[in-house]
Amino acid sequence: MSYTKEQLMLAFSYMSYYGITHTGTAQENAELILKKMNEALKKWKPFQEDDWEVVWGPAVYTMPYTIFNDAMMYVVQKKGSEGEYVIAIRGTNPVSISDWLFNDFMVRKMKTWSYASVEGRKLKISKSTSYGLETLQKLKPKSGIPGEGKTILQFLNEKVGSEGKAEICVTGHSKGGALSSTMALWLKDIQGVKLSEHIDISTIPFAGPSAGNADFADYFDECLGEQCTRIANSLDIVTYAWNTQSLKKLKSLYSYELPPVLPSPFQRALISGMIAETKGKKYKQIKAETPPLEGHFNPLLFEYLVQAAYQHVVGYPELMNMEDDIPLTDIFEDAIAGLL
């Protein structure tokens, strides 16, 4: 079977979830995750057509005084093609409370996009996206891990050089969807100053919430719109965040299905809280006019959040004809064993 670039990026995005339940040091986590990824690069069907290797990372970050790692990123290179790289960024760790609190829900406060300025516009991203990007920019693989001791920018400059040519696709799922497009824009903005201007940068984000306001989204579309393929499931609640108007749709998103699935009073209150938090912030999706994939409602899942989790996790391999190509139970371990 021949896989499209979008299918391949989905596989790389999901592979980043290895290690979400690992505890221990960043060194131990990285070693365990690297072993899993090296096995996946040999066994997963999408990777058997081309030969890929991990050349940077996995770089792992765990917030102080917490148990589970909150951020992970890695880079693979296509063998026999010196200048073809994929940067994959993990989404929210579902078992990490700190990841939810700091990397997802800090949306009431916004920070200025400091890598470019456009007259008459106020480019702003959520505090969570800003925090997440800064974390990724500082990550360095540990001893014995590919790219050890180098940030992603240092690695790219060493591999490509100031005048070198390369193709880099940045991808990720969920929080990783918002961060992958944002990182791609950061790399685009620093080209010619801190990074070779001859690098072709593209991004394929999956299932991501909006990273910033309308001015930021419009600026992104102008800079990277033609190099971005944003993929969303129409039944995935995450993709409706954080625009105030689209968040209102979450209360009735599954009400038109059979049987109808409605949020509980507590869940409705949470949605109302998110609407209040984002009011006036003018959040907007990048490539907002891109039609989503038409989701497949699962009539066996009667609870709102269970249906939502299914759409967010299982929905993408299902809609992209990759149910048999991405081993979800192996990736997410006991975190979604009950769901499947």
ZADO-1210 file (C-alpha; in nm, 4 decimals, padded with zeros to 6 digits):
<atoms>
<atom x="00.0000" y="00.0000" z="00.0000" code="MET" pos="1"/>
<atom x="00.1212" y="00.3489" z="-00.0842" code="SER" pos="2"/>
<atom x="00.0727" y="00.6120" z="00.1874" code="TYR" pos="3"/>
<atom x="00.0091" y="00.9819" z="00.1340" code="THR" pos="4"/>
<atom x="00.2179" y="01.2443" z="00.3089" code="LYS" pos="5"/>
<atom x="-00.0785" y="01.3221" z="00.5355" code="GLU" pos="6"/>
<atom x="-00.1111" y="00.9569" z="00.6385" code="GLN" pos="7"/>
<atom x="00.2605" y="00.9351" z="00.7072" code="LEU" pos="8"/>
<atom x="00.2502" y="01.2495" z="00.9218" code="MET" pos="9"/>
<atom x="-00.0438" y="01.1081" z="01.1182" code="LEU" pos="10"/>
<atom x="00.1673" y="00.8020" z="01.1986" code="ALA" pos="11"/>
<atom x="00.4596" y="01.0176" z="01.3127" code="PHE" pos="12"/>
<atom x="00.2224" y="01.2315" z="01.5214" code="SER" pos="13"/>
<atom x="00.0761" y="00.9299" z="01.6995" code="TYR" pos="14"/>
<atom x="00.4172" y="00.7725" z="01.7522" code="MET" pos="15"/>
<atom x="00.5014" y="01.0742" z="01.9700" code="SER" pos="16"/>
<atom x="00.2591" y="00.9469" z="02.2357" code="TYR" pos="17"/>
<atom x="00.4896" y="00.6642" z="02.3355" code="TYR" pos="18"/>
<atom x="00.5899" y="00.7034" z="02.6979" code="GLY" pos="19"/>
<atom x="00.2949" y="00.8983" z="02.8326" code="ILE" pos="20"/>
<atom x="00.2637" y="00.6703" z="03.1360" code="THR" pos="21"/>
<atom x="00.6374" y="00.6425" z="03.2010" code="HIS" pos="22"/>
<atom x="00.7709" y="00.7845" z="03.5240" code="THR" pos="23"/>
<atom x="01.1307" y="00.8316" z="03.6239" code="GLY" pos="24"/>
<atom x="01.3927" y="01.0717" z="03.4973" code="THR" pos="25"/>
<atom x="01.3953" y="01.2406" z="03.1572" code="ALA" pos="26"/>
<atom x="01.6958" y="01.0235" z="03.0701" code="GLN" pos="27"/>
<atom x="01.5107" y="00.7010" z="03.1530" code="GLU" pos="28"/>
<atom x="01.1957" y="00.8160" z="02.9739" code="ASN" pos="29"/>
<atom x="01.3862" y="00.9149" z="02.6603" code="ALA" pos="30"/>
<atom x="01.5672" y="00.5812" z="02.6456" code="GLU" pos="31"/>
<atom x="01.2414" y="00.3875" z="02.6817" code="LEU" pos="32"/>
<atom x="01.0627" y="00.5998" z="02.4210" code="ILE" pos="33"/>
<atom x="01.3532" y="00.5794" z="02.1750" code="LEU" pos="34"/>
<atom x="01.3474" y="00.2007" z="02.1986" code="LYS" pos="35"/>
<atom x="00.9737" y="00.1976" z="02.1267" code="LYS" pos="36"/>
<atom x="01.0100" y="00.4359" z="01.8334" code="MET" pos="37"/>
<atom x="01.2949" y="00.2400" z="01.6768" code="ASN" pos="38"/>
<atom x="01.0770" y="-00.0713" z="01.6943" code="GLU" pos="39"/>
<atom x="00.7862" y="00.1176" z="01.5397" code="ALA" pos="40"/>
<atom x="01.0000" y="00.2433" z="01.2510" code="LEU" pos="41"/>
<atom x="01.0662" y="-00.1210" z="01.1612" code="LYS" pos="42"/>
<atom x="00.7200" y="-00.2663" z="01.2255" code="LYS" pos="43"/>
<atom x="00.4571" y="-00.0048" z="01.1420" code="TRP" pos="44"/>
<atom x="00.3301" y="-00.0420" z="00.7858" code="LYS" pos="45"/>
<atom x="00.3557" y="00.3299" z="00.6922" code="PRO" pos="46"/>
<atom x="00.7300" y="00.3292" z="00.7645" code="PHE" pos="47"/>
<atom x="00.8147" y="00.0133" z="00.5722" code="GLN" pos="48"/>
<atom x="00.7838" y="00.1830" z="00.2353" code="GLU" pos="49"/>
<atom x="01.0621" y="00.4310" z="00.3182" code="ASP" pos="50"/>
<atom x="01.3507" y="00.4020" z="00.5605" code="ASP" pos="51"/>
<atom x="01.3438" y="00.6556" z="00.8445" code="TRP" pos="52"/>
<atom x="01.5685" y="00.7048" z="01.1447" code="GLU" pos="53"/>
<atom x="01.5492" y="00.9157" z="01.4592" code="VAL" pos="54"/>
<atom x="01.8204" y="01.1820" z="01.4354" code="VAL" pos="55"/>
<atom x="01.7212" y="01.4123" z="01.7240" code="TRP" pos="56"/>
<atom x="01.5439" y="01.3145" z="02.0410" code="GLY" pos="57"/>
<atom x="01.3185" y="01.2103" z="02.1801" code="PRO" pos="58"/>
<atom x="01.3601" y="01.5118" z="02.4054" code="ALA" pos="59"/>
<atom x="01.1352" y="01.4893" z="02.7096" code="VAL" pos="60"/>
<atom x="01.0249" y="01.7474" z="02.9663" code="TYR" pos="61"/>
<atom x="00.8604" y="01.6825" z="03.3016" code="THR" pos="62"/>
<atom x="00.7402" y="01.9762" z="03.5067" code="MET" pos="63"/>
<atom x="00.9064" y="01.9987" z="03.8517" code="PRO" pos="64"/>
<atom x="00.7258" y="01.8131" z="04.1314" code="TYR" pos="65"/>
<atom x="00.5125" y="01.6141" z="03.8852" code="THR" pos="66"/>
<atom x="00.5207" y="01.2491" z="03.7812" code="ILE" pos="67"/>
<atom x="00.4425" y="01.2220" z="03.4099" code="PHE" pos="68"/>
<atom x="00.6221" y="01.3991" z="03.1262" code="ASN" pos="69"/>
<atom x="00.4413" y="01.7011" z="02.9833" code="ASP" pos="70"/>
<atom x="00.6235" y="01.7543" z="02.6545" code="ALA" pos="71"/>
<atom x="00.8058" y="01.5448" z="02.3980" code="MET" pos="72"/>
<atom x="00.9472" y="01.6146" z="02.0541" code="MET" pos="73"/>
<atom x="01.1629" y="01.4213" z="01.8115" code="TYR" pos="74"/>
<atom x="01.3033" y="01.4475" z="01.4581" code="VAL" pos="75"/>
<atom x="01.3284" y="01.1757" z="01.1952" code="VAL" pos="76"/>
<atom x="01.5218" y="01.1849" z="00.8719" code="GLN" pos="77"/>
<atom x="01.4524" y="00.9905" z="00.5576" code="LYS" pos="78"/>
<atom x="01.7525" y="00.7741" z="00.4794" code="LYS" pos="79"/>
<atom x="01.9052" y="00.8355" z="00.1399" code="GLY" pos="80"/>
<atom x="01.7593" y="01.1854" z="00.1405" code="SER" pos="81"/>
<atom x="01.9959" y="01.4082" z="00.3352" code="GLU" pos="82"/>
<atom x="01.7643" y="01.7064" z="00.3467" code="GLY" pos="83"/>
<atom x="01.4248" y="01.5546" z="00.4329" code="GLU" pos="84"/>
<atom x="01.3182" y="01.5843" z="00.7970" code="TYR" pos="85"/>
<atom x="01.0027" y="01.5536" z="01.0048" code="VAL" pos="86"/>
<atom x="00.9648" y="01.7271" z="01.3405" code="ILE" pos="87"/>
<atom x="00.6921" y="01.5561" z="01.5450" code="ALA" pos="88"/>
<atom x="00.5449" y="01.7137" z="01.8588" code="ILE" pos="89"/>
<atom x="00.3415" y="01.5202" z="02.1115" code="ARG" pos="90"/>
<atom x="-00.0060" y="01.6353" z="02.2072" code="GLY" pos="91"/>
<atom x="-00.1516" y="01.6552" z="02.5558" code="THR" pos="92"/>
<atom x="-00.0448" y="01.3777" z="02.7886" code="ASN" pos="93"/>
<atom x="-00.3891" y="01.2516" z="02.8994" code="PRO" pos="94"/>
<atom x="-00.2592" y="01.1293" z="03.2364" code="VAL" pos="95"/>
<atom x="-00.0732" y="01.4504" z="03.3254" code="SER" pos="96"/>
<atom x="-00.2835" y="01.7048" z="03.5136" code="ILE" pos="97"/>
<atom x="-00.0083" y="01.9662" z="03.4868" code="SER" pos="98"/>
<atom x="-00.0071" y="01.9295" z="03.1082" code="ASP" pos="99"/>
<atom x="-00.3811" y="01.9951" z="03.0933" code="TRP" pos="100"/>
<atom x="-00.3609" y="02.2956" z="03.3237" code="LEU" pos="101"/>
<atom x="-00.0562" y="02.4731" z="03.1857" code="PHE" pos="102"/>
<atom x="-00.0290" y="02.3602" z="02.8232" code="ASN" pos="103"/>
<atom x="-00.3980" y="02.3558" z="02.7306" code="ASP" pos="104"/>
<atom x="-00.6222" y="02.5729" z="02.9446" code="PHE" pos="105"/>
<atom x="-00.4251" y="02.8946" z="02.9972" code="MET" pos="106"/>
<atom x="-00.6228" y="03.0711" z="02.7263" code="VAL" pos="107"/>
<atom x="-00.7632" y="03.3691" z="02.9117" code="ARG" pos="108"/>
<atom x="-00.4272" y="03.5439" z="02.8961" code="LYS" pos="109"/>
<atom x="-00.2512" y="03.5964" z="02.5656" code="MET" pos="110"/>
<atom x="00.1054" y="03.6876" z="02.4759" code="LYS" pos="111"/>
<atom x="00.2389" y="03.8889" z="02.1853" code="THR" pos="112"/>
<atom x="00.4001" y="03.6952" z="01.9006" code="TRP" pos="113"/>
<atom x="00.7533" y="03.8292" z="01.9338" code="SER" pos="114"/>
<atom x="00.9079" y="03.6892" z="01.6151" code="TYR" pos="115"/>
<atom x="00.7359" y="03.9243" z="01.3717" code="ALA" pos="116"/>
<atom x="00.5356" y="04.2443" z="01.3705" code="SER" pos="117"/>
<atom x="00.2793" y="04.3625" z="01.1192" code="VAL" pos="118"/>
<atom x="00.1657" y="04.7229" z="01.1148" code="GLU" pos="119"/>
<atom x="-00.1915" y="04.7612" z="01.2282" code="GLY" pos="120"/>
<atom x="-00.2148" y="04.4084" z="01.3705" code="ARG" pos="121"/>
<atom x="-00.1776" y="04.2633" z="01.7167" code="LYS" pos="122"/>
<atom x="-00.0408" y="03.9120" z="01.6746" code="LEU" pos="123"/>
<atom x="-00.1187" y="03.7182" z="01.9908" code="LYS" pos="124"/>
<atom x="-00.1137" y="03.3553" z="02.0994" code="ILE" pos="125"/>
<atom x="-00.2524" y="03.1915" z="02.4117" code="SER" pos="126"/>
<atom x="-00.0343" y="03.1747" z="02.7188" code="LYS" pos="127"/>
<atom x="-00.0470" y="02.7947" z="02.6909" code="SER" pos="128"/>
<atom x="00.0767" y="02.7968" z="02.3316" code="THR" pos="129"/>
<atom x="00.3492" y="03.0452" z="02.4217" code="SER" pos="130"/>
<atom x="00.4577" y="02.8342" z="02.7176" code="TYR" pos="131"/>
<atom x="00.4512" y="02.5179" z="02.5087" code="GLY" pos="132"/>
<atom x="00.6596" y="02.6697" z="02.2286" code="LEU" pos="133"/>
<atom x="00.9172" y="02.8058" z="02.4722" code="GLU" pos="134"/>
<atom x="00.9446" y="02.4614" z="02.6314" code="THR" pos="135"/>
<atom x="01.0070" y="02.2990" z="02.2932" code="LEU" pos="136"/>
<atom x="01.2622" y="02.5626" z="02.1934" code="GLN" pos="137"/>
<atom x="01.4663" y="02.4831" z="02.5058" code="LYS" pos="138"/>
<atom x="01.4435" y="02.1032" z="02.4916" code="LEU" pos="139"/>
<atom x="01.7718" y="01.9149" z="02.4547" code="LYS" pos="140"/>
<atom x="01.8055" y="01.5377" z="02.4189" code="PRO" pos="141"/>
<atom x="01.9854" y="01.3695" z="02.7072" code="LYS" pos="142"/>
<atom x="02.3132" y="01.1757" z="02.7009" code="SER" pos="143"/>
<atom x="02.3234" y="00.8923" z="02.4494" code="GLY" pos="144"/>
<atom x="02.0096" y="01.0152" z="02.2727" code="ILE" pos="145"/>
<atom x="02.0442" y="01.1377" z="01.9107" code="PRO" pos="146"/>
<atom x="02.1263" y="01.5084" z="01.9011" code="GLY" pos="147"/>
<atom x="02.2252" y="01.5074" z="02.2675" code="GLU" pos="148"/>
<atom x="02.2844" y="01.8472" z="02.4215" code="GLY" pos="149"/>
<atom x="02.1490" y="02.0465" z="02.1264" code="LYS" pos="150"/>
<atom x="01.8292" y="02.2473" z="02.0962" code="THR" pos="151"/>
<atom x="01.6175" y="02.1942" z="01.7865" code="ILE" pos="152"/>
<atom x="01.7560" y="02.5147" z="01.6333" code="LEU" pos="153"/>
<atom x="02.1155" y="02.4191" z="01.7074" code="GLN" pos="154"/>
<atom x="02.0537" y="02.0771" z="01.5563" code="PHE" pos="155"/>
<atom x="01.9023" y="02.2166" z="01.2375" code="LEU" pos="156"/>
<atom x="02.1813" y="02.4685" z="01.1915" code="ASN" pos="157"/>
<atom x="02.4413" y="02.1970" z="01.2412" code="GLU" pos="158"/>
<atom x="02.2728" y="01.9565" z="01.0003" code="LYS" pos="159"/>
<atom x="02.1683" y="02.2046" z="00.7329" code="VAL" pos="160"/>
<atom x="02.4064" y="02.4964" z="00.7792" code="GLY" pos="161"/>
<atom x="02.3414" y="02.8638" z="00.7149" code="SER" pos="162"/>
<atom x="02.3236" y="02.8163" z="00.3381" code="GLU" pos="163"/>
<atom x="02.2039" y="02.4581" z="00.3223" code="GLY" pos="164"/>
<atom x="01.8860" y="02.3274" z="00.1639" code="LYS" pos="165"/>
<atom x="01.6350" y="02.1001" z="00.3303" code="ALA" pos="166"/>
<atom x="01.2682" y="02.0099" z="00.3547" code="GLU" pos="167"/>
<atom x="01.1161" y="02.0141" z="00.7015" code="ILE" pos="168"/>
<atom x="00.7597" y="01.9163" z="00.7838" code="CYS" pos="169"/>
<atom x="00.6371" y="01.9888" z="01.1366" code="VAL" pos="170"/>
<atom x="00.3491" y="01.7755" z="01.2566" code="THR" pos="171"/>
<atom x="00.1558" y="01.6884" z="01.5699" code="GLY" pos="172"/>
<atom x="-00.1843" y="01.5866" z="01.7053" code="HIS" pos="173"/>
<atom x="-00.4076" y="01.7729" z="01.9548" code="SER" pos="174"/>
<atom x="-00.1922" y="02.0172" z="02.1547" code="LYS" pos="175"/>
<atom x="00.0805" y="01.9026" z="01.9174" code="GLY" pos="176"/>
<atom x="-00.1363" y="02.0255" z="01.6300" code="GLY" pos="177"/>
<atom x="-00.1437" y="02.3793" z="01.7680" code="ALA" pos="178"/>
<atom x="00.2260" y="02.3683" z="01.8564" code="LEU" pos="179"/>
<atom x="00.3428" y="02.2158" z="01.5274" code="SER" pos="180"/>
<atom x="00.1913" y="02.4934" z="01.3178" code="SER" pos="181"/>
<atom x="00.3194" y="02.7537" z="01.5639" code="THR" pos="182"/>
<atom x="00.6704" y="02.6081" z="01.5571" code="MET" pos="183"/>
<atom x="00.6622" y="02.6025" z="01.1771" code="ALA" pos="184"/>
<atom x="00.5766" y="02.9740" z="01.1782" code="LEU" pos="185"/>
<atom x="00.8588" y="03.0438" z="01.4246" code="TRP" pos="186"/>
<atom x="01.1056" y="02.8661" z="01.1970" code="LEU" pos="187"/>
<atom x="00.9677" y="03.0602" z="00.9011" code="LYS" pos="188"/>
<atom x="01.0022" y="03.3917" z="01.0832" code="ASP" pos="189"/>
<atom x="01.3661" y="03.3364" z="01.1801" code="ILE" pos="190"/>
<atom x="01.4764" y="03.2221" z="00.8353" code="GLN" pos="191"/>
<atom x="01.7564" y="03.4317" z="00.6946" code="GLY" pos="192"/>
<atom x="01.8513" y="03.5474" z="01.0445" code="VAL" pos="193"/>
<atom x="01.8966" y="03.2379" z="01.2623" code="LYS" pos="194"/>
<atom x="01.8130" y="02.9665" z="01.0104" code="LEU" pos="195"/>
<atom x="01.8929" y="02.8987" z="00.6460" code="SER" pos="196"/>
<atom x="01.6497" y="03.0734" z="00.4141" code="GLU" pos="197"/>
<atom x="01.6776" y="02.7819" z="00.1724" code="HIS" pos="198"/>
<atom x="01.4802" y="02.5431" z="00.3942" code="ILE" pos="199"/>
<atom x="01.1309" y="02.4553" z="00.2702" code="ASP" pos="200"/>
<atom x="00.9060" y="02.4550" z="00.5762" code="ILE" pos="201"/>
<atom x="00.5646" y="02.2913" z="00.5790" code="SER" pos="202"/>
<atom x="00.3270" y="02.1732" z="00.8482" code="THR" pos="203"/>
<atom x="00.0492" y="01.9164" z="00.8772" code="ILE" pos="204"/>
<atom x="-00.1311" y="01.9649" z="01.2100" code="PRO" pos="205"/>
<atom x="-00.4038" y="01.7276" z="01.3275" code="PHE" pos="206"/>
<atom x="-00.6870" y="01.7851" z="01.5750" code="ALA" pos="207"/>
<atom x="-00.5444" y="02.1105" z="01.7075" code="GLY" pos="208"/>
<atom x="-00.7216" y="02.3915" z="01.8913" code="PRO" pos="209"/>
<atom x="-00.6593" y="02.7467" z="01.7729" code="SER" pos="210"/>
<atom x="-00.3243" y="02.8833" z="01.8873" code="ALA" pos="211"/>
<atom x="-00.3923" y="03.2556" z="01.8691" code="GLY" pos="212"/>
<atom x="-00.6161" y="03.5422" z="01.7717" code="ASN" pos="213"/>
<atom x="-00.7505" y="03.6386" z="01.4292" code="ALA" pos="214"/>
<atom x="-00.4535" y="03.8619" z="01.3482" code="ASP" pos="215"/>
<atom x="-00.2163" y="03.5757" z="01.4272" code="PHE" pos="216"/>
<atom x="-00.4181" y="03.3259" z="01.2208" code="ALA" pos="217"/>
<atom x="-00.4335" y="03.5637" z="00.9243" code="ASP" pos="218"/>
<atom x="-00.0591" y="03.6240" z="00.9469" code="TYR" pos="219"/>
<atom x="00.0036" y="03.2487" z="00.9588" code="PHE" pos="220"/>
<atom x="-00.2141" y="03.1950" z="00.6513" code="ASP" pos="221"/>
<atom x="-00.0204" y="03.4613" z="00.4622" code="GLU" pos="222"/>
<atom x="00.3171" y="03.3110" z="00.5562" code="CYS" pos="223"/>
<atom x="00.2490" y="02.9377" z="00.5499" code="LEU" pos="224"/>
<atom x="-00.1031" y="02.8908" z="00.4198" code="GLY" pos="225"/>
<atom x="00.0050" y="02.7134" z="00.1019" code="GLU" pos="226"/>
<atom x="00.2481" y="02.4965" z="00.2992" code="GLN" pos="227"/>
<atom x="-00.0077" y="02.3943" z="00.5624" code="CYS" pos="228"/>
<atom x="-00.2621" y="02.1144" z="00.5545" code="THR" pos="229"/>
<atom x="-00.4762" y="02.1404" z="00.8681" code="ARG" pos="230"/>
<atom x="-00.6778" y="01.8261" z="00.9334" code="ILE" pos="231"/>
<atom x="-00.9778" y="01.8240" z="01.1673" code="ALA" pos="232"/>
<atom x="-01.2582" y="01.5792" z="01.2444" code="ASN" pos="233"/>
<atom x="-01.5994" y="01.7483" z="01.2367" code="SER" pos="234"/>
<atom x="-01.6974" y="01.5592" z="01.5561" code="LEU" pos="235"/>
<atom x="-01.3776" y="01.6369" z="01.7479" code="ASP" pos="236"/>
<atom x="-01.4514" y="01.8867" z="02.0262" code="ILE" pos="237"/>
<atom x="-01.0866" y="01.9965" z="02.0529" code="VAL" pos="238"/>
<atom x="-01.0914" y="02.1569" z="01.7090" code="THR" pos="239"/>
<atom x="-01.3745" y="02.3883" z="01.8202" code="TYR" pos="240"/>
<atom x="-01.1522" y="02.5507" z="02.0823" code="ALA" pos="241"/>
<atom x="-01.0813" y="02.8325" z="02.1434" code="TRP" pos="242"/>
<atom x="-01.3073" y="03.0454" z="01.9271" code="ASN" pos="243"/>
<atom x="-01.5960" y="03.1668" z="02.1429" code="THR" pos="244"/>
<atom x="-01.8643" y="03.1082" z="01.8811" code="GLN" pos="245"/>
<atom x="-01.7476" y="02.7606" z="01.7832" code="SER" pos="246"/>
<atom x="-01.7212" y="02.6596" z="02.1498" code="LEU" pos="247"/>
<atom x="-02.0963" y="02.7208" z="02.1806" code="LYS" pos="248"/>
<atom x="-02.1551" y="02.4378" z="01.9313" code="LYS" pos="249"/>
<atom x="-02.0119" y="02.1844" z="02.1756" code="LEU" pos="250"/>
<atom x="-02.3297" y="02.1735" z="02.3831" code="LYS" pos="251"/>
<atom x="-02.5212" y="02.0231" z="02.0916" code="SER" pos="252"/>
<atom x="-02.2458" y="01.8670" z="01.8788" code="LEU" pos="253"/>
<atom x="-02.3792" y="01.5109" z="01.9222" code="TYR" pos="254"/>
<atom x="-02.7440" y="01.6003" z="01.9800" code="SER" pos="255"/>
<atom x="-02.8383" y="01.5372" z="01.6176" code="TYR" pos="256"/>
<atom x="-02.7096" y="01.1783" z="01.6222" code="GLU" pos="257"/>
<atom x="-02.8960" y="00.8597" z="01.7060" code="LEU" pos="258"/>
<atom x="-02.9008" y="00.8088" z="01.9910" code="PRO" pos="259"/>
<atom x="-02.8380" y="01.1737" z="02.0833" code="PRO" pos="260"/>
<atom x="-02.5493" y="01.2277" z="02.3233" code="VAL" pos="261"/>
<atom x="-02.5613" y="01.5398" z="02.5380" code="LEU" pos="262"/>
<atom x="-02.3142" y="01.6815" z="02.7891" code="PRO" pos="263"/>
<atom x="-02.4045" y="01.6428" z="03.1551" code="SER" pos="264"/>
<atom x="-02.4922" y="01.9554" z="03.3590" code="PRO" pos="265"/>
<atom x="-02.1360" y="01.9609" z="03.4923" code="PHE" pos="266"/>
<atom x="-01.9927" y="01.9283" z="03.1410" code="GLN" pos="267"/>
<atom x="-02.2221" y="02.2056" z="03.0165" code="ARG" pos="268"/>
<atom x="-02.0933" y="02.4226" z="03.2984" code="ALA" pos="269"/>
<atom x="-01.7344" y="02.3517" z="03.1908" code="LEU" pos="270"/>
<atom x="-01.8183" y="02.4496" z="02.8322" code="ILE" pos="271"/>
<atom x="-01.9822" y="02.7689" z="02.9588" code="SER" pos="272"/>
<atom x="-01.6676" y="02.8400" z="03.1581" code="GLY" pos="273"/>
<atom x="-01.4504" y="02.8005" z="02.8480" code="MET" pos="274"/>
<atom x="-01.6794" y="03.0333" z="02.6565" code="ILE" pos="275"/>
<atom x="-01.6467" y="03.2936" z="02.9305" code="ALA" pos="276"/>
<atom x="-01.2667" y="03.2522" z="02.9437" code="GLU" pos="277"/>
<atom x="-01.2273" y="03.3165" z="02.5714" code="THR" pos="278"/>
<atom x="-01.4797" y="03.5952" z="02.5298" code="LYS" pos="279"/>
<atom x="-01.3268" y="03.8958" z="02.3575" code="GLY" pos="280"/>
<atom x="-00.9992" y="03.7179" z="02.2761" code="LYS" pos="281"/>
<atom x="-01.0925" y="03.6671" z="01.9081" code="LYS" pos="282"/>
<atom x="-00.9375" y="03.3235" z="01.8772" code="TYR" pos="283"/>
<atom x="-00.9345" y="03.1922" z="01.5214" code="LYS" pos="284"/>
<atom x="-00.8185" y="02.8714" z="01.3582" code="GLN" pos="285"/>
<atom x="-00.5408" y="02.8807" z="01.1016" code="ILE" pos="286"/>
<atom x="-00.6738" y="02.7796" z="00.7588" code="LYS" pos="287"/>
<atom x="-01.0188" y="02.8377" z="00.9053" code="ALA" pos="288"/>
<atom x="-01.1941" y="02.7831" z="00.5725" code="GLU" pos="289"/>
<atom x="-01.0559" y="02.4316" z="00.5333" code="THR" pos="290"/>
<atom x="-01.3511" y="02.1895" z="00.5530" code="PRO" pos="291"/>
<atom x="-01.3116" y="01.9201" z="00.8209" code="PRO" pos="292"/>
<atom x="-01.3292" y="01.5488" z="00.7606" code="LEU" pos="293"/>
<atom x="-01.6854" y="01.4259" z="00.8185" code="GLU" pos="294"/>
<atom x="-01.6704" y="01.2353" z="01.1450" code="GLY" pos="295"/>
<atom x="-01.8309" y="00.8952" z="01.2025" code="HIS" pos="296"/>
<atom x="-02.0452" y="00.8950" z="01.5163" code="PHE" pos="297"/>
<atom x="-02.0050" y="00.5843" z="01.7330" code="ASN" pos="298"/>
<atom x="-02.3577" y="00.4866" z="01.8498" code="PRO" pos="299"/>
<atom x="-02.2174" y="00.2528" z="02.1159" code="LEU" pos="300"/>
<atom x="-02.0656" y="00.5371" z="02.3163" code="LEU" pos="301"/>
<atom x="-02.3420" y="00.7080" z="02.5146" code="PHE" pos="302"/>
<atom x="-02.1353" y="00.9316" z="02.7453" code="GLU" pos="303"/>
<atom x="-02.0383" y="01.2714" z="02.6041" code="TYR" pos="304"/>
<atom x="-01.6691" y="01.2731" z="02.6998" code="LEU" pos="305"/>
<atom x="-01.6210" y="00.9101" z="02.5956" code="VAL" pos="306"/>
<atom x="-01.7641" y="00.9899" z="02.2519" code="GLN" pos="307"/>
<atom x="-01.5452" y="01.3022" z="02.2400" code="ALA" pos="308"/>
<atom x="-01.2325" y="01.1055" z="02.3336" code="ALA" pos="309"/>
<atom x="-01.3119" y="00.8474" z="02.0678" code="TYR" pos="310"/>
<atom x="-01.3480" y="01.1158" z="01.8013" code="GLN" pos="311"/>
<atom x="-01.0280" y="01.2890" z="01.9101" code="HIS" pos="312"/>
<atom x="-00.8092" y="00.9781" z="01.9255" code="VAL" pos="313"/>
<atom x="-00.9593" y="00.6960" z="01.7184" code="VAL" pos="314"/>
<atom x="-01.1412" y="00.9203" z="01.4736" code="GLY" pos="315"/>
<atom x="-00.8371" y="01.0306" z="01.2756" code="TYR" pos="316"/>
<atom x="-00.6927" y="00.6873" z="01.1887" code="PRO" pos="317"/>
<atom x="-01.0493" y="00.5796" z="01.1110" code="GLU" pos="318"/>
<atom x="-01.1221" y="00.8738" z="00.8787" code="LEU" pos="319"/>
<atom x="-00.7828" y="00.8452" z="00.7080" code="MET" pos="320"/>
<atom x="-00.8118" y="00.4691" z="00.6459" code="ASN" pos="321"/>
<atom x="-00.5338" y="00.3816" z="00.8883" code="MET" pos="322"/>
<atom x="-00.7188" y="00.1780" z="01.1510" code="GLU" pos="323"/>
<atom x="-00.4922" y="-00.1203" z="01.0889" code="ASP" pos="324"/>
<atom x="-00.1745" y="00.0836" z="01.0447" code="ASP" pos="325"/>
<atom x="-00.1466" y="00.2677" z="01.3776" code="ILE" pos="326"/>
<atom x="-00.1476" y="00.0354" z="01.6853" code="PRO" pos="327"/>
<atom x="-00.3346" y="00.2595" z="01.9279" code="LEU" pos="328"/>
<atom x="-00.3425" y="00.0132" z="02.2180" code="THR" pos="329"/>
<atom x="00.0356" y="-00.0224" z="02.1999" code="ASP" pos="330"/>
<atom x="00.0928" y="00.3541" z="02.1877" code="ILE" pos="331"/>
<atom x="-00.1432" y="00.4669" z="02.4597" code="PHE" pos="332"/>
<atom x="-00.0989" y="00.1601" z="02.6774" code="GLU" pos="333"/>
<atom x="-00.3499" y="00.1550" z="02.9623" code="ASP" pos="334"/>
<atom x="-00.4512" y="00.5191" z="02.9044" code="ALA" pos="335"/>
<atom x="-00.7104" y="00.4243" z="02.6390" code="ILE" pos="336"/>
<atom x="-00.7324" y="00.0474" z="02.6825" code="ALA" pos="337"/>
<atom x="-01.0727" y="00.0895" z="02.8408" code="GLY" pos="338"/>
<atom x="-01.1961" y="00.3097" z="02.5549" code="LEU" pos="339"/>
<atom x="-01.1077" y="00.0546" z="02.2878" code="LEU" pos="340"/>
</atoms>
